[in-house]
Amino acid sequence: MLRQARAAALSGMAYLGLASGALADAIDGDWCFADGRHFSIRGQRITTPAGTTTEGDYSRHAFRYVIPDADPGAGTTVTMQLLDELTVRLQPRADAAPELWQRCELEVSMAVAPATAAPLKGD
């Protein structure tokens, strides 16, 4: 009985591990660069570092778009390749050095905590 419980627990943990890894294994999401720029990809839609929303060529691990007229560098094709769960290599134009972008960190604010939250034990 104990052996069956352990096997079930290990199977469940393995399944959860695979599922969470699979969710992060896509270029979709919010990406940040060290200089403060950021962009977001949601399927074929991208919000560019300049804040313009447009569409591009999407695959699970790559993205390509033409910079819109309203943005600096308009008309230039930008390509991206997902290197791992946390890193995208962005090629801003054919003759430029590639840039390595990281997934943006989630910001947590105490301002969103409910006012009725109970204090932690020991406080």
FIDO-281138 format. One line per 5 residues: their letters; for each residue x, y, z of N, C-alpha, C. Coordinates in steps of 0.02 Angstrom, whole numbers, plus 50000, padded with zeros to 5 digits. Layout:
# residues N
A) X Y Z X Y Z X Y Z | ... .
# end
This chain:
# residues 123
MLRQA) 50042 49940 50000 50000 50000 50000 50044 50063 50000 | 50095 50063 50044 50140 50120 50047 50177 50130 49982 | 50197 50073 49952 50232 50076 49887 50187 50108 49834 | 50123 50091 49833 50077 50119 49784 50067 50194 49796 | 50064 50215 49859 50056 50286 49875 50117 50325 49852 .
RAAAL) 50176 50298 49864 50238 50332 49841 50239 50338 49765 | 50221 50283 49731 50221 50283 49658 50172 50335 49631 | 50113 50339 49661 50063 50389 49640 50088 50459 49652 | 50119 50470 49709 50146 50537 49725 50200 50557 49676 | 50246 50511 49661 50300 50526 49614 50273 50538 49544 .
SGMAY) 50223 50499 49524 50192 50510 49458 50160 50579 49453 | 50125 50598 49506 50093 50664 49507 50143 50720 49505 | 50198 50713 49542 50250 50765 49542 50283 50769 49473 | 50296 50712 49442 50326 50712 49375 50280 50745 49325 | 50215 50730 49329 50166 50760 49283 50165 50836 49292 .
LGLAS) 50163 50859 49354 50161 50931 49367 50225 50964 49342 | 50281 50932 49351 50344 50960 49327 50345 50966 49252 | 50321 50916 49217 50318 50919 49144 50269 50972 49120 | 50212 50977 49153 50162 51026 49133 50188 51097 49142 | 50219 51112 49199 50243 51180 49210 50299 51197 49162 .
GALAD) 50343 51149 49146 50396 51162 49098 50369 51175 49029 | 50317 51139 49010 50288 51147 48944 50257 51216 48936 | 50227 51242 48989 50196 51308 48985 50247 51362 48973 | 50306 51355 49003 50357 51407 48996 50397 51400 48932 | 50389 51345 48896 50428 51332 48836 50395 51363 48774 .
AIDGD) 50383 51428 48778 50354 51465 48722 50378 51537 48726 | 50381 51569 48668 50406 51637 48665 50355 51688 48692 | 50293 51667 48700 50242 51712 48727 50263 51738 48795 | 50247 51801 48809 50260 51829 48875 50289 51898 48871 | 50314 51920 48928 50343 51987 48936 50419 51981 48940 .
WCFAD) 50453 52020 48899 50526 52017 48894 50558 52084 48910 | 50613 52083 48946 50647 52144 48969 50721 52143 48949 | 50747 52203 48936 50818 52212 48921 50850 52252 48977 | 50914 52245 48985 50950 52278 49041 50942 52354 49041 | 50931 52384 48983 50926 52458 48979 50856 52484 48995 .
GRHFS) 50809 52438 49013 50742 52460 49032 50689 52449 48979 | 50709 52432 48918 50659 52419 48866 50623 52353 48881 | 50562 52348 48856 50524 52286 48863 50474 52279 48806 | 50454 52217 48792 50401 52203 48743 50362 52143 48767 | 50303 52133 48737 50260 52076 48755 50237 52041 48692 .
IRGQR) 50237 51975 48694 50211 51934 48638 50153 51893 48664 | 50098 51895 48627 50039 51854 48641 50017 51824 48574 | 50040 51765 48559 50025 51735 48493 50055 51779 48438 | 50015 51798 48389 50040 51839 48334 50046 51913 48351 | 50021 51933 48409 50022 52004 48428 50083 52020 48470 .
ITTPA) 50113 52077 48456 50170 52102 48495 50156 52174 48514 | 50174 52192 48575 50177 52261 48595 50252 52277 48595 | 50272 52321 48551 50343 52336 48539 50373 52374 48598 | 50440 52379 48600 50471 52419 48652 50448 52492 48653 | 50424 52517 48595 50399 52586 48592 50325 52591 48613 .
GTTTE) 50293 52532 48626 50224 52533 48650 50171 52523 48596 | 50192 52511 48534 50144 52501 48480 50125 52427 48476 | 50060 52414 48466 50038 52345 48457 50032 52331 48382 | 50061 52275 48361 50058 52254 48291 50059 52178 48289 | 50061 52149 48230 50063 52077 48223 50126 52056 48185 .
GDYSR) 50145 51993 48197 50204 51966 48164 50196 51893 48150 | 50250 51861 48128 50251 51790 48113 50271 51753 48176 | 50225 51712 48202 50234 51679 48266 50243 51604 48257 | 50291 51577 48293 50294 51505 48305 50309 51497 48379 | 50302 51439 48404 50310 51428 48476 50377 51453 48503 .
HAFRY) 50430 51447 48463 50497 51464 48486 50530 51522 48448 | 50492 51555 48405 50521 51610 48367 50467 51661 48350 | 50489 51722 48335 50444 51776 48316 50481 51824 48270 | 50444 51851 48221 50473 51899 48175 50420 51951 48159 | 50441 52014 48158 50394 52067 48140 50431 52125 48107 .
VIPDA) 50393 52166 48072 50420 52227 48041 50402 52285 48087 | 50451 52325 48106 50439 52381 48152 50388 52428 48120 | 50334 52444 48156 50281 52487 48129 50305 52559 48115 | 50268 52593 48073 50286 52662 48053 50295 52709 48112 | 50257 52700 48165 50259 52747 48221 50321 52737 48266 .
DPGAG) 50357 52683 48258 50414 52667 48301 50480 52686 48270 | 50531 52699 48311 50598 52710 48285 50622 52648 48247 | 50654 52658 48190 50678 52602 48150 50624 52572 48106 | 50571 52610 48093 50514 52586 48054 50536 52551 47990 | 50502 52495 47975 50517 52458 47914 50570 52404 47922 .
TTVTM) 50605 52404 47978 50657 52354 47990 50626 52290 48015 | 50652 52233 47992 50627 52168 48016 50667 52147 48078 | 50632 52130 48130 50661 52106 48193 50646 52031 48199 | 50697 51991 48214 50686 51920 48224 50706 51901 48295 | 50671 51851 48322 50684 51828 48391 50683 51752 48392 .
QLLDE) 50725 51724 48434 50728 51652 48444 50730 51637 48518 | 50686 51595 48542 50685 51574 48612 50744 51527 48623 | 50790 51545 48668 50848 51503 48682 50834 51455 48739 | 50798 51477 48789 50776 51436 48845 50716 51469 48876 | 50691 51444 48931 50630 51470 48961 50635 51545 48979 .
LTVRL) 50696 51568 48992 50705 51636 49018 50741 51683 48970 | 50764 51659 48912 50806 51700 48869 50784 51698 48796 | 50780 51757 48766 50766 51765 48694 50825 51802 48662 | 50848 51776 48605 50898 51812 48565 50860 51853 48513 | 50868 51919 48517 50834 51966 48473 50885 51994 48424 .
QPRAD) 50870 51991 48360 50912 52020 48307 50876 52082 48282 | 50898 52142 48306 50861 52204 48289 50864 52222 48215 | 50915 52201 48180 50921 52209 48108 50979 52165 48085 | 50983 52152 48021 51032 52104 47995 51105 52122 48011 | 51121 52188 48012 51190 52209 48022 51206 52228 48094 .
AAPEL) 51162 52212 48141 51172 52230 48212 51190 52168 48253 | 51222 52180 48309 51237 52126 48355 51173 52101 48387 | 51166 52036 48398 51106 52012 48432 51104 52034 48505 | 51044 52039 48531 51033 52058 48601 51001 52000 48638 | 51021 51988 48700 50991 51936 48741 50943 51969 48790 .
WQRCE) 50879 51952 48784 50826 51979 48826 50806 51925 48876 | 50783 51946 48934 50762 51901 48987 50687 51909 49000 | 50655 51855 49024 50586 51862 49046 50583 51914 49101 | 50534 51957 49098 50526 52008 49150 50506 51974 49215 | 50532 52000 49270 50513 51974 49336 50445 52001 49355 .
LEVSM) 50407 51960 49389 50342 51982 49413 50353 52032 49470 | 50316 52085 49469 50319 52134 49522 50262 52121 49570 | 50278 52118 49633 50228 52106 49684 50223 52169 49726 | 50162 52193 49734 50151 52254 49772 50109 52239 49833 | 50128 52266 49888 50089 52259 49949 50023 52298 49943 .
AVAPA) 50020 52344 49897 49960 52385 49889 49900 52344 49869 | 49911 52285 49838 49855 52244 49816 49833 52195 49869 | 49867 52191 49925 49847 52146 49979 49783 52172 50010 | 49737 52127 50026 49674 52150 50056 49687 52182 50124 | 49649 52234 50138 49657 52270 50202 49637 52227 50261 .
TAAPL) 49599 52175 50250 49575 52132 50304 49621 52073 50317 | 49679 52071 50284 49724 52014 50292 49745 52008 50365 | 49745 51947 50389 49765 51934 50459 49841 51937 50464 | 49867 51961 50519 49939 51962 50529 49966 51892 50533 | 50028 51883 50515 50061 51818 50520 50069 51800 50593 .
KGD) 50067 51735 50607 50077 51712 50676 50146 51734 50700 | 50150 51757 50759 50214 51780 50786 50222 51856 50782 | 50176 51889 50745 50179 51963 50739 50148 51995 50799 .
# end
